[in-house]
Amino acid sequence: MFDLCLTLGGSTVVATSAHHLVRVTVRVSVANLHRDIDVTLPTASTLAEILPELVRLIDVPDIHRPWQASTLGGAPLDMHTPLHKLKLYDGSVLTLHPIEPPAPPVVRDAAESLGAAAQQAREIQGLDVAAGVAGAAGFALLAHRLVPTPGALCLGALVLLVVGVVARSRGMFWPVPALGAIAAAMWVAGPRAEWLSASDPAIGVLTGALAAAVLVAVGGVLRLAGPTMSAFYLTAAVLLGVGAGGAWLPAANAPAAVIVLGAVLTVMATPGVASRAAGLQIPRIPTAGEEFEASDGYQADVDARSAVAVAITQAMSCAVAVCAIPALAVLAAAGGGWVVATALSAAGALGLYASRHHFPGARVPLMLTALAGAAASIYVVARMPEPHPVLVALAIVVVLVASIAPLWAPRVPQFEPTTVVWFERAEAAAIIAVIPLAVHLTGLFTLIRGL
């Protein structure tokens, strides 16, 4: 027998002993029974000797499996070692629980193993949409033998629209605004050989942008155009429409310069537009002396609205990249020192902004646009017959910074707040610089001086 002092349910059982004692908390877990008891145990006894008395006192159901003792951290304790050798101290916590039998190994043959692996594979989505788009493209190709290109594109868009409405598939409706816009632009602008001035393709682009916006509205009515699709096409339509308006400015590359300027301004306006379009409300806290009724109410669906705002932000960023990268390529083909300055300013503004963005769906396209601006500036300097030394130095700096990006990019999140403030100031300076530079490329300043 051993000496035991047990406190349980408000009653205390004490037996005196000459042995040394240790006061511990025993935590017993059996099935649905979880009990904590404070006991005083003789250090000369073992847990295996004490266990039957503890089980009887707390009325543990019959268990036909051996018991396991462990510390609070999960370290196992030997049930047959005296307590004084377990180095327990007053206030220690012991856990007692039956040993769980290990799960038996699953023996499979080759066929069963392959079947189990197949069940763990993820289901691939979108193959049906890809097949549907390919079928619509086949319709358009066959129809092109009988009708002009705009008519064939309209037929393909009509097939996608009908299938999307019947199948309630947003994926099938995704290409419809683009096909409709291209068809409308080609039909209004006419063949390239019949263009009399730059206004002819510009009117076609304006018509295509309007057609895309109308089709997005139709998709919204049919519940086939979600926030992502609507934000992408509407942003692209606005940028292309504004760029088409640059055709009436003096410079030949005015549309591309206007698109680059519009892209930078769109990125700056994206957070406000996305939050307002998603219906997010900035919480208003009453100032000192105001009643609490002046504060805004709680939005129950704020998480869903936040997800919509993120989707709109990513879609607008993708639209900016789709429109700005070709525009930068057009400016690079034109060449000139002003193009280098404009491209570097746009690259700096978008790159610094993208480096601080949290969402990859927006960060990646904006960073690609910034890299396109840097590449455009380097291309222009490389093709100049006699570039200015300042332009050469700028190109070397850009190439060097881009080449060692794997060295400094991982350290960007570790920058001090004061360093981040300087980056924000550099971003603001780049935004301020790109506005007059892009306007200069449009020839607007020359037009004003000529008045």
Secondary structure, DSSP 8 states (H G I E B T S, - for coil): ----EEEETTEEEE---SS-EEEEEEEEEETTEEEEEEEEEETTSBHHHHHHHHHHHTT-----S-EEEEETTS-EE-TTSBGGGTT--TTEEEEEEE-----------HHHHHHHHHHHS----SHHHHHHHHHHHHHHHHHTTTS-HHHHHHHHHHHHHHHHHHHT-HHHHTHHHHHHHHHHHHHHH--GGG--STHHHHHHHHHHHHHHHHHHHHHHHTT---HHHHHHHHHHHHHHHHHHHGGGSSSTTHHHHHHHHHHHHHHHHHHHHHHHHTT--------TT--GGGS----TTHHHHHHHHHHHHHHHHHHHHHHHHHHHHHHHHH--HHHHHHHHHHHHHHHHHHHT---HHHHHHHHHHHHHHHHHHHHHHHH-SS--HHHHHHHHHHHHHHHTHHHHGGGGGG--HHHHHHHHHHHHHHHHHHHHHHHHHTTHHHHHHT-
